[in-house]
Amino acid sequence: MLMNISEAIAKKITKICNERNISINKLASLSCLTQSTVQHLLDNRSKNPKLLTIVRICDGLGITLKEFFDDNLFSNINRED
């Protein structure tokens, strides 16, 4: 299924949080981000998420950017956003 990058990022964050039983509030705290920033990412209201935001989320989750983006979700990205 073709999706845009913000949708794929939201799905990946949701997947990791579900696997680790981490709430939005907890993720925001771990990542040094506001809850609204994380919520906007997950609700796909952030159409062009900053790389620094993704880096902070990865830091909060204890994973690398490579680990985050090493997922088939990012194989079929609509590049016409």
N, C-alpha and C positions, 0 to 999 in steps of 0.2 A: 504494500500500500504506500503510495506516494504521500509524504507529508512535508511540511516546512520545518525548518530547523528549530523554531521555538516549540512546535508540537513535539518533536523528537526529544528535546531537552526536558520538557515537562514530563513526558512518559518515562524517561530514564530516571529522573529524580524521584518520581512517584514509585517506580519499581524498587529502587534502592531503599527508600523510606519504608515501604511495605515489608521488604525482606528483613529489615532491621528493627521494625516496629518503632520508627521515629516519627513523631508528630511534626507538623509544620512549625509550631512554636519551638520545639526542640531543635529542629534543623536550623532555624533562624538563629537561635542562641549559639549553637555549635559553629555556625558560619560567620558570626559577627555581622549579621544582616538584620534588617527589620523584618517583622513578620509579614508586613504588607509587600515587601520586595519579593519574598519567597512565594507568597500567595499569588502575586501577579504573574510570576513565572509559571506556576502550576495551573493557573486559570487561563493561560495563554493570552493574557492581556499585555504581556511584555513581548512585543512582536520582534524585537531585535535585542535580545539579552546581551549585556556586556560580557566580554570574556573574563574580566576581573570578578564579576558576580559568580560565574561558573567556577573560577579558581577558588573563590572563598567557600563555595559549597563543597567542592572537592576536598579542600583543607578540613572543613568541618566533618566530613565523612571519612577522612583519613585515606583518601584515594588520590591517585594522580589524574591529571587531565587525560593521559593516554588510557588509563583504565576506564574513565568516564565515557570517552568517545569510542572505545573499542567494543562496539555493540552493533548488531545488524540494523538497529533502528536508524543509524546514521548512513546506511548504505544507499538508501533510495530517497534522498532529500530533493524536494522541489527547489530548484535553484533560481526560480523566477519570482522570488518574493520582492 
